Amino acid sequence: MSRQDLFERILKSLHTCVLDDAEWPVVSSLVDEWCGSRGNSLILAEGTARGDVDVFFRRFCFRGQRRPDLEREYFEDYHLLDERLPRLRELPDGRVTPNSSLFTDGEKKTSVVFNEVMLRNGTRDGLNVRLDGPDGWRIVWATADPVEGAGWSSSQVVAIERFLPHLRQFARVRQVVVDARAQSASAVELLDSRSTGVIQLDRRGRVAAANDAALKLLRRDDGLSDRGGVLRAVVSAEDAELSRLLARALPFADGVGVSGSMLVSRARTSLRLELHVSPVDPRPPDERSSRMGALVLVVDPARRGAIHVGRVAAGLGLTPAESEVAASLARGTSIRDIAAATGRSVTTVRWHLRQICAKLGISRQSELVRLVMSLGDVPEARGSPTPLRTARSKPG
């Protein structure tokens, strides 16, 4: 199997895992083969304090086998003793970091986690990555020791970095599925969701089914339409982007689609729709789902919490003026209207936008809007969100 074939198998398994957590060991096994690891772990959690972390997805897998015994042991007995966690939380988004560098020289002599747990499990020479997740989620992915005893090569690190954007997208789309209260449900059962619009596309890209929330949008041409059975965005520029997104997601001969997300403008409100497109793994021809090509999840931000300037400042590490500009852009306000409302010049507002992008390591206004919108559901009761440090996305 070629490297590209292996990577496509990883993406295909990730898409399946979005709707079925039981598929994660398959993903894990393929990723081990891709990066040359003896195992890996994935943790999705919410919360900032060590004793106040809500872990809602944890998978420790070795050689494609899930180890729930090690998951329980770590979180019940060792999580609060793990000296590396404060340093792990401070790592820049997406930086691949050796386990050993997260312990001090003194801790390497005395740490129970480093000297007993990690040595026994074969993870002491592994790698860690922290990713900024949606809505304040924390994504931590780690490898076990390398298969080759000579350590990690630069090509292995590059392979891991290529996988990370797809892992982040998996977490993003999975969150929408969970919000729809459809975890472990089939794609057909997803149509019962009332809080999220769900649209099924067949393998030709035509709308095969939609739930009530999606139908309301389509019937009113509220940002989206389905004239002729084809999913379209009302704004022409966004329609071209949507066409490209769907073309990448739909399966093709001997290949696998790629998931993605975008924002869609609406005529009746400045709040734009969030679209998450995920390919559907084709089933045997005798199953009905084999006709499905992609699943489109539509999130209306009006159902989310309000965009607070203070939350934007805390979550993104921006100044009050920058936060005001960022929040206004996320609400759909134009740069000219922001200038008029705040008494600033258009040039000044654009300067603030450039400063924001430079701070966050992004290059597009749409990326900023996605970041601001991702702060909308962070619970106030847990305190201010940890400032995000977002790296510029790498191509997958």
Disulfide bonds with the S-S distance in Angstrom:
none
